[in-house]
Amino acid sequence: MIGNRTWGGLVGISRGIPLMDGGYVTAPEFAFMNLEGQWDVENHGVDPDIPLDNRPDLVVAGKDPQLEKAIEYVMDKIRTEPVKLPPRPPFPIKK
C-alpha cells in the first residue's frame, strides 16, 4: 500500500431497525479478530508499505503523488523482477 495509514474503522452493520419517520437505527454487529484473538486493524488501520502524502498543493496542480509513486514502483518491479510467461499451448484440433 502506498499513501497514508487507513482510518481503522472496521466494525460494521448489516441492517437497520426502521423508525416510523422513515429513518432507522443501527448498532455495531461484526468485526474480525486476528489469530491471537485480538481485534485486528480496528482503531489503528493498516500501515502503508510506502508512506506518502498527497500534498494539497500538488493535487491542486493536477499531480497525484501516490499514483505516480505506485507507477514508479510497479515499473521498477517489472524491470527488476520480470515474469516469464509459459509458452502458448498448441491449438486443439478435433479430428
Residue pairs with C-beta under 8 A, 6 or more apart in sequence:
1 46
1 48
1 49
1 50
2 48
2 49
2 50
2 52
2 66
2 69
2 70
2 73
3 48
3 50
3 51
3 52
3 53
3 54
3 66
4 48
4 51
4 52
4 53
5 44
5 45
5 46
5 47
5 48
5 51
6 41
6 45
6 46
7 45
8 41
8 42
8 43
8 44
8 45
8 46
9 42
9 43
10 31
10 32
10 41
10 42
11 28
11 29
11 30
11 31
11 42
12 28
12 29
12 30
12 31
13 26
13 27
13 28
13 29
14 29
14 30
15 26
15 29
16 24
16 25
16 26
17 24
17 25
17 26
18 24
19 25
31 39
31 42
32 39
32 40
33 39
33 40
34 40
50 69
50 73
52 65
52 66
52 69
53 65
54 64
54 65
54 66
55 65
58 64
58 65
